[in-house]
Amino acid sequence: MTELVVAVDGPAGSGKSSVSRRVAKELRFGYLDTGAMYRAVAWHALETGRDTADAEAVIAAWDDARIDLSLDPGDPWVRVGDRDVTTAIREPRVSAAVSGVARVVPVREAINERFRALMDECACEGIVVEGRDITTVVAPDAPVRVLLTADAEVRAARRSAELPVHQRDGVAEAIERRDASDGKVVDFLTPAEGVEVVDSTDLDFDQTVAAILALVHAAPGSTS
């Protein structure tokens, strides 16, 4: 069972996935990308011809998706059934559909329970869990809770840099839509009590990683 949980929230394009993965590597912790689970459900819904704007269709997609996630920050993979979808779930069509999955409360609750089970099953000293509402719903008692954020323009630029050139058009607009849509489900831009804010607008990647590592090292009981 995991002894130390590092919970990281943040909006789209904040760098929480790449930063959290590096933090987990540095600490030799497990790594749970919760957004990958939602993306996998969205991918499966699209692949099976389901409309993610239809709550019943999303529930059906979750029920038969059979999703597995790696907890190894050095080898982060996602599978739906026997199919590796690690790359496919990052496609723009999936990004556009994932908010539809997050809005379905029964699916969100079931997925959160799955996250808690994965955290309990992780045979590691600690685990870095990143996504949305991690600090408030999934792991509200985590010893380290962080809201990683950055200005919208900076987030759009970073997300664009992660994509092939032909997929970069409209990234800023897509992030704005995602923020607006997800903001109806959870307030992910306002830190809850006890949550530390790391604003990476003026920080580079290594500085952002160092800021979160410092919070982990300062946590009560931390031996990392």
Secondary structure, 3 states (H helix, E strand, C coil): CCCEEEEEECCCCCCHHHHHHHHHHHHCCEEEEHHHHHHHHHHHHHHCCCCCCCHHHHHHHHHHCCEEECCCCCCCCEEECCEECCCHHHCHHHHHHHHHHHCCHHHHHHHHHHHHHHHHHCCCCEEEEEECCHHHHHCCCCCEEEEEECCHHHHHHHHHHHCCHHHCCCHHHHHHHHHHHHCCCCCCCCCCCCCEEEECCCCCHHHHHHHHHHHHHHCCCCCC
